[in-house]
Structures are given as structure tokens and as C-alpha cells.
Amino acid sequence: MLYPVACFGIHIVMMTYSPQVLLNLHRIIKKNIIFLYLGWILLWAGIFTWLVSSYHYVPAYVSFLFFLLFTFNIILETALVVMKRFKELVTINVLYAASFISYHYCNLGFPSFSPLRLFAGILIIYLGRLILYFIAIYRCNRYILAAEQIDLKKTDSKSFVHLWMHLGFFDVSQNFFNWADKFIISLFLTAGVSAVYYNGTLNIPFLPLLLSAAGNAILIQLADERASPKTADIVRLLNQSGKLLSCFVFPLFLFLWFYKYELITQILTTKYGPAVPIFGISIFVLLVRAYNFTTILQRFHKGRILNIGALIDLVAGILLMYPFYLLFGLPGVAFSFVLSTYIQAVFYLYHTSGILQVGILQLIPVSNWLLRLTILLPVFFALHYVSHLYFNDFYSIIFGSIALSLTIVLNLKIELKNQSE
């Protein structure tokens, strides 16, 4: 919850610009803004330390450094993405993941559990990754040389700061919105009911990272200041991205829909059976995740529209929450926030079509999505029927997961072949 507040959108706004422009901005932006931002990060590191101090798990300095290194890792990682240093990023993060998992495994060997030992070790791993990020960025000399080719006068620091403020509010509001319904439920309903709702609306692991990667890939391609992409090229990129994302999202949605009972009862036990209909409603938000609605608005510095859309999403969800709860119970609460997300998506599409001067239906690969869903729907229905007929719930999930993986790979292979042709 706190790291988006500390970063305040800097890791998002960086994706909007080319490496050369970012380097120029670093040179010409007022130093007091940089110091204020560093002070802002230190302030939230202090707030985080204060919040966890009452638990007495670890010393204050460990908590403070933990938050600080986590935040700086995110910012430097974004810088490497902008610089397209993908080989270094993959290498460093594979080493980080291996170290992170190995250290946890080693901690299992100790006779007693020590939070200080665990967090201090992770802190060292964070520090190691940060140092490697610094080294990788320092070695990018060719970007510094290329930056000399761009006129500093054309680099607008005021525009950068303006977009930064908008994207900062947008990122914070979106992260808070993800937890708004759970927070409100926890205030007004019992702990048991809150637990049912919380588990029924769990976010799908790794999917936000995939969607963010797709949006960032488009931004990187559009960020070159020396080339002005044509509208047709932008529309093509959006369509290609939507087609590729649907190869992951649509099979995943159908798998989760048909296997929702087995997943909830096997992973969370039958105690959380009432969470099944809530989960079934909440996963409908995945269908709009097959498209990055904010990419073009961010590229064209439409931060105000992004924040209006975020506000629409939040207000609509909260306003619909109570009447839908009276009508449908907890699934109605989940539905109110799914519906508000669809409203937000339409709002963003409308403004994107206005910016590019094309029809809304030209922005999304409607025929491709309908064809994919038409083919996949009976496939997953049949898979669930067969697995339910011949396996128990546990092995049914394994069977469905294997089928899901094969379906995603096959869809990707076909789509990539079509796009290459």
C-alpha cells in the first residue's frame, strides 16, 4: 500500500520518455525538486518504520532501510527497462529470485524462527540487487553520448513534472482502489464474512506484472523522440498487444470460471465455500485486462483524463456497492466494482479514440477476441466436464492447469505466426 505513495508515479512517468530525454531532464530539472522527492521517500520510509515498530519484530533501522531499498530498487529497475537493458534485468532478477528463495529455505534449517535474521538477510539481498542495478546503469555510456544529440531546450521539465504529478495521483488512487472494497467490508461486517469476501476477491498472481509489461512495451516503442509514429502504427500496436494478451487472459478466465469451486475449496478448504460465487463474479474483471486502456493517454500526457477515470472507477464502485449488496449480498459488492471497472474502460477508450481520431472499435481487436472466446468456451467446458467425471477435485485442478498451460502456448504460437505473416 505504501510503496506507490513513496514512488508517487516516478516509475510510471519514466516509461513515457526515451532514455535520452530522461538524462536531459535529470540535468535541467531543478535540484530542489529532486531533494524534495528524496525527502518524500525518506518521510514514507519513516512512516512505514513507525507503523511496524509496535510489533517489535525487527529494529527500526532495519525496517527503515528495508522500505528505502525496496523503493529505490523499483525506480532503478524502471530506468533499466527504459534503457532496454533487458539482458542485465533478466540476469540480475534471476540471481535475486534464486537468492531470495535459497535464503528462505536456509532459514527453515534453524531451530527457531527469527524475524530479525529473516529481514536482515532479505535486506542484504535487496542491497545486492540495488548495487547491480547501479553498475548496469553506469555502464550505459552510449545513452549518455546519444543524449548529446538532443537539444536541451526542447526538453520540457515543466511538462515532465506536470505529468509526474498526475501519474503519481493516478498510481496511488489505483492501488488504494484495489483495497477499497475489502477495507469497507472489514469496517461494517464481521471478521468471518470479511475473510470470505477477501478470499473471494484475491488478485490473480503475476497477471498485473504481465499487463504492465505489455503496456510498457508499447510505451517504449512510442517513446522515441526522433520518430513520430503514425496513427495507423499506434492502432496496430494496440491491436497486436490486445491479441497477444488475450492469449493469456481468455484461457485463464475460462479456467478460473469453470474450476472456481475446486480452486476455492482445495486451496482455501471447504470453509470458504461461500466465497465461490464472489470469486466467480470478481474474475469477470479479467476480460478487460486483455487490453491496456491507459497507454496512449499516458503517452500523450493526458494525466487529467487518467485521474478522472480513476475517480469515476472509485466513486461508481462505492455508490453501487450498497444497493447491489442489498440485492445480491456479497457477490453484489464484487459485481459493483467489476461494473465500475468496465465503465472506466469505456471512458478511457472514448478519450483514446478522440486523441487518435479513430473509431472505438478500431482500437480493439473485436473479431479476434470473439473468435478466440467462441473456440475456447466449449473447450474448457469439455475439459471441466471430463476432469470432474474422472478425477477428484485436487487432480481435476492439476488436469485443468496442464490443459490451461497447453492452451496458452498453442494460442501464443498461432497468434505470433499470424502477426509475423
N, C-alpha and C positions, 0 to 999 in steps of 0.2 A: 504493500500500500504506500510506503513512504519513498521508495527509490524514484518513482516517477515525479514526485514532488521535488526531490533534490535535483534530479536531472533537468526538470522543467522543460522538456521538449528539445533540449540541445541535440540529443542523439537522433531526433526525428528531422529537425531542420537541416542538419548536416547532410542528410541524404538528398536534399533538394539541389545541392550545388556540386559543381565539379571540384576536384582536388585543388586545381589552380586558383579558383575563386576563393575557396576556404583559406588557403595560405595567404592570399592577398588581404582577406578580411582580418585574419589574425594580425597582420602588420598594421592595418589602418584603423582598426576598431579602437575606441577609447579604452585606455588602460583601467580607468575606474570601473567600467562595465565588467571587465574580466575579474577584477578584485572583488567587486560586489557579488559576482556569481560564485567565486570560490568561497566567499563568506557565507553565501546562501547554503552551499553544500555542507560547510562546517556546522552551520546552525542546525540543519536537519540530522546530521550525524550526532550532534549533542542531544537533540530531542529523542532520537532513537535510543541513545545510551540511557537517558533518563527513564524512558518507558520500560526498558528491560531491567533497570537497576534493582527494582523491588523483588526480582526473582532470585537474586544472589547466585546466579549460575556461574557467571564469569566476571572478572574485574572490569571496571568501567573503561579502562584504556583499550581492552580487547574488543569490547562492543563498539567503541568509537572507531577504531581502526577497521573493524570488520565492515561497518557500513560505508566508511570512506573508500576502502579499496574496492568494494563491490560496485560503487557508483562510478569510480574512475575507470574500472575495467570495462563497463558498458560504453562509456564515452570513447575510449581509445579503440575499442573493438569496432565501433561505428566508423571511426576515422580510417581504419584499415579496410573496411568494406568500401568506403568511398574511394579509396586509393586502388581498389581492385586487387589487393594483395591476398587473394583467396588461398594460394598455396600456404602462405605463412599462417593465415587464420585457421585453416584445417589442421595443420601440424600442431600449432600451439594448443588448440582446443582438444585434440585427441590426447595430447600429453596431459592437459588439465583434467580431462574426464578420467583417464587412467589413474592419475594421482589421487583424485577425489574418491573414486571407488576403492582403490587399494588402501587408502588411509582409513576409510570406514571399516573395511574388512579387518585391518590390523587391530583396530580398536576392540573388535569382538574377542580378541585373544587375551585382553587384560581381565584380571579377576573382578574388577569393579569398574563401573561406568563413571567417567569424569567429564562433565561438560566443559571444564576449562581445557583439558587435554584435547578434546574434540575440536572446539572452536579455535584454539591456538594453532592446531595443525592446519585447519582449513584456511586460517588467516595467512599462514606461510605459503600455502598453495596459491591463494589469491595474489599475494605479493609476487610470487614467481611468474604468474601469468602476466601481471602488470609490467614487470621488467622486460619480459619477452616482447610485449606489445610496444614498449618504448623503443627497444632495439630495432624492431621491424619498421616502425615509423621513421626512425632516424636514418635508416638505410635507404629510404625512398628519395634519394637525392635528385633523381630525374624529374620528379614532380616539382621540386623547388626550382630547378632550371627552367622547366616548361612554364612555370608561373611568371617568369620574367617577360614572356611573350604577350601577356595580357595587360592592358592599360589599367593602372590602379584607379584612375579617375572614373572608370566605368563600373567599378565595384562599389555598389551602393550599400554602405554599412547600415544606414537608417532602415532600408528595406529589409535587411537581414534581421535586425533587432525587432522590427515590427512583426515579421513572420514568426520569429522565435517566440515572442510573447503569445501570439495566437496559438501556435502549435503546443506551447507549454500548457496553456489552459485546456486545450483540447485533450492532450495526453492524460493529464491529471483527472479531468472530468470523466474520460472513458474508463480509466482504471477504477475510479470510485463508483461509476455506474455498474460495473461488473459485480460489485458487492452490495449495491444499494438495496436490492430486494431481500437478500439474506439478512442484512442488518435490520431492516424494518420488521421482518418476520420475527427475528430474535427479540425485538422490543415488545411485541404485542402478543406473541404466542408462547406456549410452554417450551421448555428445553427439548423435550421429546419430539414435538411437532417441528421445531426448528431444525433438529437433526435430520428428520425425514426430508424436509424441503431442501436443506443444504446438500444432502447426498443425491437428491434427485436432480439437482441443477449443477452438478460438478462440471467444470470445464474439461473439454477433451484434451489430454496431454499432447504436446508438440504441435497441435494444429495451429495455434496462434503464431508460432515460430514459422511454420510453412507459409502462412498467409502473409506475414510480414516480409519474408524473403521474396515472395512473388512481387509484392508492391515495391520493395527496394530495388529489385532487378529492373523494373520499368523506370523508376526514378533515375537510376544510374545511367541508363541508355538515353534518357532525355535531358541529362544534366550538362551535356557538353555545350559550353557557351559558343564554340566556334561553328556549331551546326544548328540550324533551326529546323527541327523536324516538322514535316508537313502533317496536316490534319489526318490524311489518309494513313500515314505511318503510325500516328498515335492510336488511331482507331484499330489498326491491325494489331498493334502491340497489346491493347486492352483485350481484344478478342482472343488472341493467342494465349494470353495469361489466363483468361476465363476458361478456355478449353482445357488447358493443362491442369488448372486447379480442380476442375470438375472430375478429372480422372482420379483424384484422391478423395474429394469431398463427397461425391454422389455415392460411390460404393460404401464409404464409411457411414454415411447417413442411413442407407438401407440396412447395412449390417446392424447398426445400433438400434434401429427401429424394430426389426424382426427378432433380434436377440435381447431385447431390453429386459425381459423378465429374468432370463438366465443370467445376464450380466449383473443385475442388481442383487439377486438372491445368492449368487455364488461368490461375488466379490465382497458384498456387504452383509451377507447372511439374510435369511428369510425375515428377520426382524424388521428389515427395511422394505418389505414388500409393498407397503403403501406409497413408496417413492417411485414405483414403476410408472404410473400414469404421468407423474410430474416429469420424470425423465423423458418419457415419450413425447411430451409437448415441447420441452426445452430444446430437444435436438433439432427441431424444425428450423432453428436459427442457423443451422449448418448450411442450409440451402443458399442463403445469401452470403455465406462465407466463400463461395466459389468465385468471388469477384472482389477486387479491391476498389471500393467506391470512392476512396479519398485521394488516390494517387494523383490524378490530374488536377484536382483542387489544390493540393499541396504544391504541385509543380508550378502552377500559375499564381501562387501566393494568395490564394483565397482563404486565408485563415479565418476571416469573419464568418464565411459560409460554413466552414468546418465546425466552428463553435456554436453557430445557430443550430446546425444539425444535431450536435451533441446535446444541446439544451432541449430540442424537440424530443429526442430519444428519452431523456431522463424524465421530463415533465409528462409526456404521454404515458410512459410506463407507470409512473406514480399515480396519475389520475385514473388510469384504467384498473389499477391494482385492486382497489376496494370493491367496486361493483362486480368485477369478474370473480373475486373471492366469494362474494355473496351468492353468485350464480353457480360457480363450479368448484368452490373450495380451493385447496392449494394448487391444483392444476390450472385454475383460472389465473392465479398470480403469475405462474410461469408463462401462461399464454399472453398476459398483458405486456410482459417485457419482450416476448418474441414479436408480437404485433408492433410494438414501438420501434423495434429494430428494422422491420420491413418498411415502416413509414419513413424512417431516417434514410434508408437505402434509396427509396423513391425520390426523396428530397435531394440527395446528392446526385443521383442520375439526372434529374431535371436540370440542375445547375451545370453539371458537366456537359450536357448536350448543348446548353446555351453558350458555354465557353468555346466549344469546338464547332458550333453551328451545324450540328448533325442531329438526326432524329434519335430518340432514346433507344429504339430497337436496334439501331446501327451500332450502338456501343456494346451490346451484349450478344453473345452467340446463341440466340434463342433456339434455332433449329438444331444446333449441335447438342445443346442441353436436353431438349425434348427427346431427341433420338436416343441419347445415352440413357436417360431415365426410363424410356419405353423398353429398352433392351434389358436393363439391369433389374427392373422391378420384378418381372416374373422369374428371373434367375435366382434372386435372393429369396423370393417366396418359396421356390422349389428347394433350395438349399436348406432353408429352415425346416421345411416340412420333412425332408429326408433325415436331417440330423435329429429332429425331435422324435422321429419314428424309430430310429435305430440306436440312439445314444442317450445317456443320461445328460443332465444339464451341463456338467463340467466338460465332458467330452464333446458335447454339442457346441460349446463355445470354441473349443480347440479346432473342431472341424470348420466352423464358420470363419474363424480367424485365418486359417490356411486359405480358405476359399477367397476371403477378402484380399489377402496379400496377392494371390494369383490374379485376381480380377484387376487390381490396381496396376500391376506390372503389365498385364495384357492391354489394358486401356491406354497406358502411357506409351507402350510400344506402337500401337496403332496410331495414336494421336501425333507422336513425334514423326512417324513415317509420313502421315498426311501433311504435316506442316513443312517437312523437308521437301516434299514434292511441290 
